[in-house]
Amino acid sequence: MRISTSTNIFSHAIDRDFISYKESMKRCKDAGFEVLDINFCPAIRGKTDLVEDNWKEIIYDLRNEAEKIGVEFSQSHPVFISGHPEDHTQETMELYDEMMERSIIASSILGVKWAVLHPVGSRETEFDIEADIQENVKFHGPVVELAMKHNVGIAFENMIENLNNKRRFSSHAKELVALIETFDTEYVGACWDFGHGNRLYKDQTIALRTLGNHLKATHINDNYGNRDEHMLPFHGNVDWHQIMPVFKEIGYEGDFTYEIHKEFNKLPDSLKASLAVFSYEVAEYCLSLVK
């Protein structure tokens, strides 16, 4: 496993709408990160370089700069919508479709291996897994086809479910496996978000073993099981000492990729660099637990 982080640890600033990908990349590199997950999610809100008219030129320039300074983009997080597509206006869905296409093409330009998507659930049923799967085949199928055309894999992410919110498809590892096997292609796998998993599983090693070789990507973060806090490992109650050896057991070949932006978002900009360096050191300790 290689240590990686989302670019979103350096995506916010008090004096700007957003920080460019090039600046975010360089600041991640300065903290020690040479493998990155590029986060396209804010494009649905009109932010990030992806919304610019010359977005392709920007992404090609980013790729060239990454090659120059020795940075690899191994994952991406395309845009997503909350809830069901029918909950949104036609205008929103048209924007989503445009930004999703840009997300996939930009991922391909940057050499991304796995783009992470949020599964959707059926509006009619909460426990009909087959209906949920077919809903995702219908909604995400064209994105999977586009990604395959551009040599990008799609990793479906586990969603959030606990006693305090509505049942959500794909919160359980078995549901992710069923969705992945329905697509039946090497271009579709799973991304496990440990913060999401901590809302449902007391022991997430069960989920990892269930996913097995379907696991292609990770969102490493922590919480106390009540909120999606996106904290550093050991800042919540996820048992990393128990979890880390299982990566080797299941033959995981992907990266240890942080999604810990909430540790950074409200920090004064001058403090972010030192926290990024510390977060890299935490990741090094985590990887030392893989025997």
C-alpha positions as CSV (number, residue, x, y, z in Angstrom):
1,M,0.0,0.0,0.0
2,R,1.1,3.5,-0.7
3,I,0.2,6.6,1.4
4,S,-2.2,8.9,-0.4
5,T,-4.6,11.7,0.3
6,S,-7.5,13.6,-1.3
7,T,-6.6,17.0,-2.7
8,N,-9.5,18.3,-0.6
9,I,-7.2,18.8,2.5
10,F,-6.1,21.9,0.7
11,S,-9.2,22.8,-1.2
12,H,-10.6,25.5,1.1
13,A,-9.4,29.0,1.9
14,I,-11.0,32.0,3.7
15,D,-10.1,34.4,1.0
16,R,-11.0,32.3,-2.1
17,D,-13.9,30.3,-3.5
18,F,-11.5,27.4,-4.0
19,I,-7.8,26.6,-4.2
20,S,-6.6,25.4,-7.6
21,Y,-5.7,21.7,-8.1
22,K,-2.2,22.7,-9.0
23,E,-1.7,24.6,-5.7
24,S,-3.4,21.8,-3.7
25,M,-1.2,19.2,-5.4
26,K,2.0,21.1,-4.7
27,R,1.1,21.6,-1.0
28,C,0.3,17.9,-0.7
29,K,3.6,17.0,-2.2
30,D,5.4,19.4,0.2
31,A,3.9,17.4,3.1
32,G,5.2,14.1,1.7
33,F,2.3,12.9,-0.4
34,E,3.3,11.6,-3.8
35,V,0.1,9.7,-4.5
36,L,-3.2,11.7,-4.6
37,D,-7.0,11.3,-5.0
38,I,-8.3,14.3,-7.0
39,N,-11.6,15.5,-5.6
40,F,-14.1,16.8,-8.2
41,C,-17.2,16.9,-5.9
42,P,-17.5,20.7,-5.5
43,A,-17.9,21.1,-9.3
44,I,-21.6,20.4,-8.8
45,R,-21.7,23.6,-6.7
46,G,-19.8,25.6,-9.4
47,K,-16.4,25.3,-7.7
48,T,-13.0,23.7,-8.7
49,D,-11.1,24.1,-11.9
50,L,-13.4,21.5,-13.5
51,V,-16.1,24.1,-14.0
52,E,-13.9,26.5,-16.1
53,D,-14.5,26.7,-19.9
54,N,-10.8,25.7,-20.4
55,W,-11.0,22.8,-17.9
56,K,-9.3,20.4,-20.3
57,E,-6.3,22.7,-20.7
58,I,-6.1,23.1,-16.9
59,I,-6.2,19.3,-16.4
60,Y,-3.5,18.7,-19.0
61,D,-1.3,21.3,-17.4
62,L,-1.9,19.7,-14.0
63,R,-0.8,16.3,-15.5
64,N,2.3,17.8,-16.9
65,E,3.2,19.5,-13.6
66,A,2.4,16.3,-11.7
67,E,4.9,14.4,-13.9
68,K,7.5,17.1,-13.4
69,I,7.3,17.0,-9.5
70,G,6.8,13.3,-9.2
71,V,3.1,13.0,-8.2
72,E,0.7,10.3,-9.3
73,F,-3.1,10.5,-9.3
74,S,-4.4,7.1,-8.5
75,Q,-8.0,7.8,-7.4
76,S,-10.6,10.4,-8.1
77,H,-14.0,11.4,-6.6
78,P,-16.4,12.5,-9.3
79,V,-19.4,14.7,-8.5
80,F,-22.4,13.2,-6.8
81,I,-26.0,14.1,-5.9
82,S,-27.7,13.5,-2.6
83,G,-30.8,11.2,-2.5
84,H,-32.5,10.0,-5.7
85,P,-32.1,11.6,-9.2
86,E,-35.9,12.3,-9.3
87,D,-35.5,14.5,-6.2
88,H,-33.6,17.0,-8.3
89,T,-34.6,19.5,-11.0
90,Q,-33.8,18.9,-14.6
91,E,-31.3,21.8,-14.5
92,T,-29.4,20.1,-11.6
93,M,-29.3,16.8,-13.4
94,E,-28.1,18.4,-16.6
95,L,-25.3,20.0,-14.6
96,Y,-24.6,16.7,-12.9
97,D,-24.3,14.9,-16.2
98,E,-21.9,17.5,-17.6
99,M,-19.7,17.5,-14.5
100,M,-19.7,13.7,-14.3
101,E,-18.5,13.5,-17.9
102,R,-15.8,16.0,-17.2
103,S,-14.9,14.1,-14.0
104,I,-14.3,10.9,-15.9
105,I,-12.4,12.4,-18.8
106,A,-10.3,14.4,-16.4
107,S,-9.6,11.2,-14.5
108,S,-8.4,9.5,-17.7
109,I,-6.2,12.4,-18.6
110,L,-4.5,12.2,-15.2
111,G,-4.1,8.4,-15.3
112,V,-6.5,7.7,-12.5
113,K,-7.1,4.0,-11.9
114,W,-10.3,4.2,-9.8
115,A,-13.0,6.8,-9.8
116,V,-15.3,6.6,-6.7
117,L,-19.1,6.8,-7.2
118,H,-22.0,7.0,-4.7
119,P,-24.6,4.3,-5.3
120,V,-28.2,5.4,-5.4
121,G,-31.2,3.6,-3.9
122,S,-34.7,2.8,-5.2
123,R,-37.3,5.3,-4.1
124,E,-40.0,2.6,-3.8
125,T,-38.5,0.0,-1.6
126,E,-35.9,-0.1,1.3
127,F,-35.1,-3.8,1.4
128,D,-35.5,-4.9,-2.2
129,I,-31.8,-5.4,-3.1
130,E,-32.5,-6.4,-6.6
131,A,-34.5,-3.2,-7.2
132,D,-31.6,-1.2,-5.8
133,I,-29.1,-2.9,-8.0
134,Q,-31.2,-2.3,-11.1
135,E,-31.6,1.3,-10.2
136,N,-27.8,1.7,-10.1
137,V,-27.4,-0.2,-13.4
138,K,-29.8,2.2,-15.0
139,F,-28.4,5.4,-13.4
140,H,-24.7,4.6,-13.3
141,G,-24.5,2.2,-16.3
142,P,-23.7,5.0,-18.8
143,V,-21.0,6.3,-16.5
144,V,-19.4,2.9,-16.2
145,E,-19.4,2.6,-20.0
146,L,-17.9,6.0,-20.4
147,A,-15.2,5.2,-17.8
148,M,-14.4,1.9,-19.5
149,K,-14.0,3.7,-22.8
150,H,-11.4,6.0,-21.1
151,N,-9.7,3.2,-19.3
152,V,-10.9,4.3,-15.8
153,G,-12.3,1.9,-13.2
154,I,-15.4,2.6,-11.2
155,A,-15.3,1.9,-7.4
156,F,-18.7,2.1,-5.7
157,E,-18.5,3.5,-2.2
158,N,-20.4,2.2,0.9
159,M,-22.9,4.8,2.1
160,I,-24.0,5.8,5.6
161,E,-26.5,3.9,7.6
162,N,-27.2,3.7,11.3
163,L,-30.1,3.6,13.8
164,N,-30.7,7.3,13.4
165,N,-31.2,7.5,9.6
166,K,-33.0,5.9,6.8
167,R,-32.0,2.5,5.4
168,R,-29.5,3.1,2.6
169,F,-28.5,0.7,-0.1
170,S,-24.7,-0.2,-0.3
171,S,-24.1,0.5,3.4
172,H,-23.5,-3.3,3.8
173,A,-20.5,-4.9,2.1
174,K,-22.6,-7.7,0.8
175,E,-24.7,-5.2,-1.2
176,L,-21.6,-3.7,-2.7
177,V,-20.4,-7.1,-3.8
178,A,-23.8,-7.9,-5.4
179,L,-23.7,-4.6,-7.3
180,I,-20.2,-5.1,-8.5
181,E,-20.9,-8.7,-9.6
182,T,-23.9,-7.6,-11.5
183,F,-21.7,-5.3,-13.7
184,D,-19.4,-8.3,-14.1
185,T,-16.3,-6.4,-15.4
186,E,-12.8,-5.9,-14.1
187,Y,-13.5,-2.2,-14.4
188,V,-16.0,-2.2,-11.5
189,G,-15.0,-2.6,-7.8
190,A,-15.5,-1.2,-4.3
191,C,-14.2,1.7,-2.3
192,W,-14.6,1.3,1.5
193,D,-15.1,4.5,3.5
194,F,-14.2,3.6,7.1
195,G,-16.0,6.6,8.5
196,H,-19.2,5.5,6.8
197,G,-18.5,1.9,7.9
198,N,-18.1,2.9,11.5
199,R,-21.7,4.1,11.5
200,L,-22.9,0.5,11.0
201,Y,-20.1,-2.0,11.7
202,K,-18.6,-2.5,15.2
203,D,-16.0,-4.7,13.5
204,Q,-15.1,-3.5,10.0
205,T,-12.8,-6.5,9.3
206,I,-16.0,-8.3,8.5
207,A,-16.7,-5.9,5.7
208,L,-13.1,-6.1,4.3
209,R,-13.2,-9.9,4.2
210,T,-16.6,-9.8,2.5
211,L,-15.3,-7.4,-0.2
212,G,-12.1,-9.4,-0.6
213,N,-10.5,-8.8,-4.1
214,H,-13.4,-6.5,-5.0
215,L,-11.8,-3.8,-2.8
216,K,-9.9,-1.4,-5.1
217,A,-9.8,1.9,-3.2
218,T,-10.2,3.4,0.2
219,H,-11.4,6.5,2.0
220,I,-9.5,6.5,5.2
221,N,-11.1,8.5,8.0
222,D,-12.3,8.2,11.6
223,N,-15.2,9.2,13.8
224,Y,-17.1,8.1,16.9
225,G,-19.9,6.4,15.1
226,N,-22.4,9.2,15.3
227,R,-21.4,11.7,12.6
228,D,-19.5,11.7,9.4
229,E,-16.6,13.7,10.8
230,H,-13.7,12.7,8.4
231,M,-11.0,12.8,11.1
232,L,-7.6,11.3,11.2
233,P,-7.1,7.7,12.3
234,F,-7.0,7.5,16.1
235,H,-9.0,10.7,16.5
236,G,-12.2,8.6,16.7
237,N,-13.0,5.0,17.8
238,V,-12.2,3.0,14.7
239,D,-9.9,0.1,15.6
240,W,-7.0,0.6,13.2
241,H,-4.8,-2.0,15.0
242,Q,-7.4,-4.6,14.2
243,I,-8.1,-3.4,10.7
244,M,-4.7,-2.8,9.1
245,P,-3.5,-6.5,9.0
246,V,-6.6,-7.5,7.1
247,F,-5.5,-5.5,4.1
248,K,-2.7,-7.9,3.6
249,E,-4.9,-10.9,4.4
250,I,-7.3,-10.1,1.5
251,G,-4.5,-9.1,-0.9
252,Y,-5.5,-5.5,-1.2
253,E,-3.4,-3.8,-4.0
254,G,-4.8,-0.3,-3.8
255,D,-3.7,2.7,-1.7
256,F,-4.2,4.0,1.8
257,T,-6.1,7.1,0.8
258,Y,-7.1,9.8,3.3
259,E,-10.4,11.6,3.2
260,I,-9.8,13.8,6.2
261,H,-10.8,17.3,5.0
262,K,-12.8,18.2,8.0
263,E,-9.6,18.2,10.1
264,F,-8.4,21.0,7.7
265,N,-11.4,23.0,6.6
266,K,-11.7,25.5,9.4
267,L,-8.0,25.7,10.2
268,P,-6.1,29.0,9.5
269,D,-4.2,28.4,6.3
270,S,-0.9,28.9,8.0
271,L,-1.5,25.8,10.2
272,K,-2.5,23.4,7.5
273,A,1.0,22.4,6.3
274,S,2.1,21.1,9.7
275,L,-1.1,19.1,10.1
276,A,-0.6,17.6,6.7
277,V,2.9,16.5,7.6
278,F,1.6,15.0,10.9
279,S,-1.2,13.2,9.0
280,Y,1.5,11.6,6.7
281,E,3.3,10.4,9.9
282,V,0.0,8.9,11.2
283,A,-0.4,7.0,7.9
284,E,3.2,5.7,8.1
285,Y,2.3,4.3,11.6
286,C,-0.9,2.7,10.2
287,L,1.1,1.0,7.4
288,S,3.6,-0.3,10.0
289,L,0.7,-2.4,11.4
290,V,0.4,-4.4,8.2
291,K,2.5,-7.4,9.1
